C-alpha cells in the first residue's frame, strides 16, 4: 500500500470480515452436523452388520447385545474424534534480546488426521468409513467453537495488529508488533488472530506475522468502495 492504512478503516473492515466468517462457520457447522448425524446412523448400521457376520459365528449373541456393541463402537469413534480438542501451533514471544521468551498457542485450521493405515486393507477401509460420521460431527463442532471465539475477539487489538501488518510488505517480528502498539497484550491477542483468515504466523526466526496477498487485495478492494 502507498500509505499506512487508517486504523478505523481497518477496524470497520475487520468487523465486517469477522461477521461474515462467523455466519459462514455457523451455517457450515449446521450443514456438516446434519450430514454427520446421518453418517453416524450409517456407521451404526455397518458396525451392526460387521458384528453379526464377523463376530456372531464365533460368539452367538442376541440382537440387542449386538446393538449395544455397535453403539459402543460408534460412541468410541465419536468421542475419539469429537473431544480431541483444537489443534494448536506453538510460538515463542521474546520481549527482550537474549530472553528465552514466553510460549503462546494459536488455533490451527488444519484438517483432521486420517485413521492410520493397517496391514489389513478391508478392515482399514471399514474403519475409515466408520470414522467419517464422527469426523464430520467433530468438524461441525470446531466450526461452532471458532464462531464462538470470533464473537469474543478483541477487535481493537486485532485491528491494531493488522494495521501494522498492512504497513509492511513482508514479515513483521512479534517484538516489533508489540513495540508498535501502546498497551498491547500479545498473549491475549495473538492467539485470537489465529482465527482470522489471511493472517500468517511464521516460525522462522525471528518469529512473526504477515498477511496473505489475498487478504491485502481484499482490504484494498474494500477500502476503494
C-alpha positions as CSV (number, residue, x, y, z in Angstrom):
1,X,0.0,0.0,0.0
2,X,1.2,3.6,-0.8
3,X,0.4,5.0,2.7
4,X,-0.2,3.4,6.1
5,X,-3.8,2.3,6.4
6,X,-6.2,4.2,8.8
7,X,-6.9,2.2,12.0
8,X,-10.6,3.0,11.9
9,X,-10.9,1.8,8.3
10,X,-9.1,-1.4,9.2
11,X,-11.3,-1.9,12.2
12,X,-14.5,-1.5,10.2
13,X,-13.2,-3.9,7.5
14,X,-12.3,-6.4,10.1
15,X,-15.7,-6.2,11.8
16,X,-17.4,-7.0,8.6
17,X,-15.0,-9.8,7.7
18,X,-15.4,-11.5,11.1
19,X,-19.2,-11.1,10.9
20,X,-19.2,-12.9,7.5
21,X,-16.8,-15.6,8.7
22,X,-18.9,-16.2,11.8
23,X,-22.0,-16.6,9.7
24,X,-20.3,-19.0,7.3
25,X,-18.9,-21.0,10.3
26,X,-22.3,-21.4,11.9
27,X,-24.1,-22.2,8.6
28,X,-21.4,-24.6,7.6
29,X,-21.4,-26.2,11.0
30,X,-25.1,-26.8,10.9
31,X,-24.9,-28.4,7.5
32,X,-22.0,-30.6,8.3
33,X,-23.6,-31.6,11.7
34,X,-26.8,-32.8,9.9
35,X,-24.8,-34.8,7.4
36,X,-22.6,-36.1,10.2
37,X,-25.6,-37.4,12.2
38,X,-26.9,-39.2,9.1
39,X,-23.5,-40.8,8.6
40,X,-23.4,-41.8,12.3
41,X,-26.5,-43.8,11.7
42,X,-24.9,-45.4,8.7
43,X,-21.8,-46.2,10.8
44,X,-24.0,-47.9,13.4
45,X,-25.6,-50.0,10.6
46,X,-22.3,-51.1,9.3
47,X,-21.0,-51.9,12.7
48,X,-24.1,-54.0,13.4
49,X,-23.6,-55.9,10.2
50,X,-19.9,-56.5,10.8
51,X,-20.7,-57.8,14.3
52,X,-23.4,-60.0,13.0
53,X,-21.4,-61.7,10.3
54,X,-17.9,-61.3,11.8
55,X,-18.5,-62.0,15.5
56,X,-21.7,-64.0,15.7
57,X,-20.3,-67.2,14.2
58,X,-17.6,-67.3,16.9
59,X,-19.8,-65.9,19.7
60,X,-23.5,-66.3,19.3
61,X,-25.4,-63.4,20.8
62,X,-28.8,-61.8,20.7
63,X,-29.7,-58.7,18.6
64,X,-29.9,-56.3,21.5
65,X,-26.4,-57.3,22.6
66,X,-25.2,-56.6,19.0
67,X,-26.9,-53.2,19.1
68,X,-25.2,-52.2,22.3
69,X,-21.8,-53.3,20.9
70,X,-22.4,-51.4,17.7
71,X,-23.5,-48.3,19.7
72,X,-20.3,-48.7,21.8
73,X,-18.1,-48.8,18.7
74,X,-19.7,-45.7,17.2
75,X,-19.6,-44.0,20.6
76,X,-15.9,-44.6,21.0
77,X,-15.3,-43.3,17.5
78,X,-17.4,-40.3,18.2
79,X,-15.6,-39.5,21.5
80,X,-12.2,-40.0,19.9
81,X,-12.8,-37.7,17.0
82,X,-15.0,-35.1,18.7
83,X,-13.3,-34.4,22.0
84,X,-9.7,-34.4,20.8
85,X,-9.7,-30.6,21.0
86,X,-8.5,-28.0,18.6
87,X,-5.0,-28.4,17.0
88,X,-2.7,-25.7,18.4
89,X,0.5,-24.4,17.0
90,X,3.2,-23.2,19.4
91,X,5.1,-19.9,19.0
92,X,7.6,-18.1,21.2
93,X,7.5,-14.4,22.0
94,X,10.7,-12.9,23.4
95,X,10.3,-9.3,24.7
96,X,14.0,-8.8,25.4
97,X,17.0,-9.8,23.2
98,X,18.5,-13.0,24.5
99,X,15.4,-13.8,26.5
100,X,14.1,-17.4,26.3
101,X,10.7,-15.9,25.6
102,X,7.2,-17.0,26.6
103,X,5.2,-19.6,24.6
104,X,1.7,-19.0,23.3
105,X,-0.6,-21.1,21.2
106,X,-2.6,-20.4,18.1
107,X,-5.6,-22.4,16.9
108,X,-4.8,-24.3,13.6
109,X,-7.4,-24.7,10.9
110,X,-5.7,-27.9,9.7
111,X,-7.6,-30.9,8.6
112,X,-8.4,-33.8,10.9
113,X,-5.9,-36.6,10.7
114,X,-6.7,-39.7,8.8
115,X,-7.0,-43.1,10.5
116,X,-3.6,-44.8,10.5
117,X,-3.1,-47.5,7.9
118,X,-3.1,-51.1,8.9
119,X,-1.9,-54.2,7.1
120,X,-5.5,-55.3,6.7
121,X,-6.9,-53.4,3.8
122,X,-10.5,-54.4,4.1
123,X,-10.6,-53.8,7.9
124,X,-8.8,-50.4,7.4
125,X,-11.4,-49.4,4.8
126,X,-14.3,-50.3,7.2
127,X,-12.6,-48.3,10.0
128,X,-12.1,-45.3,7.8
129,X,-15.7,-45.3,6.7
130,X,-16.9,-45.7,10.3
131,X,-14.9,-42.6,11.2
132,X,-16.4,-40.4,8.5
133,X,-19.6,-39.6,10.6
134,X,-17.7,-38.9,13.8
135,X,-15.1,-36.8,12.0
136,X,-17.9,-34.7,10.3
137,X,-19.5,-34.1,13.7
138,X,-16.1,-33.1,15.1
139,X,-15.6,-30.7,12.2
140,X,-19.1,-29.1,12.8
141,X,-18.3,-28.6,16.5
142,X,-15.0,-27.0,15.5
143,X,-16.9,-24.6,13.3
144,X,-19.2,-23.7,16.2
145,X,-16.2,-23.3,18.5
146,X,-14.5,-21.0,16.0
147,X,-17.7,-18.9,15.7
148,X,-17.8,-18.6,19.5
149,X,-14.1,-17.5,19.6
150,X,-14.7,-14.9,16.9
151,X,-17.6,-13.5,18.9
152,X,-15.2,-12.8,21.8
153,X,-12.4,-11.4,19.7
154,X,-10.8,-8.1,20.8
155,X,-11.5,-6.1,17.6
156,X,-9.4,-3.0,18.7
157,X,-6.3,-5.0,19.4
158,X,-6.6,-7.3,16.3
159,X,-7.3,-4.3,14.1
160,X,-4.2,-2.6,15.5
161,X,-2.1,-5.6,14.6
162,X,-3.5,-5.8,11.1
163,X,-2.8,-2.1,10.6
164,X,0.8,-2.7,11.4
165,X,0.9,-5.8,9.1
166,X,-0.7,-3.9,6.3
167,X,2.0,-1.2,6.6
168,X,4.7,-3.8,5.8
169,X,5.1,-5.9,2.7
170,X,6.9,-8.8,4.5
171,X,7.0,-10.5,7.9
172,X,6.9,-8.3,11.0
173,X,8.6,-9.8,14.1
174,X,6.4,-10.3,17.1
175,X,8.6,-7.9,19.2
176,X,8.2,-5.1,16.6
177,X,4.4,-5.5,16.6
178,X,4.3,-5.3,20.4
179,X,6.5,-2.2,20.4
180,X,4.3,-0.6,17.8
181,X,1.1,-0.8,19.8
182,X,0.7,1.0,23.1
183,X,-0.9,-1.0,25.9
184,X,-0.9,-4.1,23.8
185,X,-1.4,-7.6,25.3
186,X,0.2,-10.1,22.8
187,X,-0.6,-13.2,24.9
188,X,-4.3,-12.4,24.6
189,X,-4.4,-11.0,21.1
190,X,-2.0,-13.2,19.1
191,X,-3.9,-16.5,19.7
192,X,-7.2,-14.7,18.7
193,X,-5.7,-13.8,15.4
194,X,-5.3,-17.4,14.5
195,X,-9.0,-17.5,13.7
196,X,-8.7,-14.6,11.2
197,X,-8.4,-15.9,7.6
198,X,-5.4,-14.4,5.8
199,X,-3.2,-13.9,8.9
200,X,0.1,-15.8,8.7
201,X,2.2,-16.9,11.7
202,X,5.7,-17.5,10.6
203,X,8.0,-19.8,12.7
204,X,11.4,-18.9,11.0
205,X,13.5,-16.8,13.3
206,X,12.7,-14.1,14.2
207,X,9.2,-15.4,14.6
208,X,6.5,-13.0,13.4
209,X,3.4,-12.4,11.4
210,X,2.3,-11.4,7.9
211,X,-0.7,-11.3,5.7
212,X,-1.6,-13.3,2.6
213,X,-1.7,-11.4,-0.7
214,X,-5.4,-12.3,-0.9
215,X,-6.1,-10.6,2.4
216,X,-4.2,-7.4,1.3
217,X,-6.1,-7.4,-2.1
218,X,-9.4,-7.9,-0.3
219,X,-8.7,-5.0,2.0
220,X,-7.7,-2.7,-0.9
221,X,-10.8,-3.6,-2.9
222,X,-13.0,-2.9,0.2
223,X,-11.2,0.4,1.0
224,X,-11.8,1.7,-2.5
225,X,-15.6,1.1,-2.4
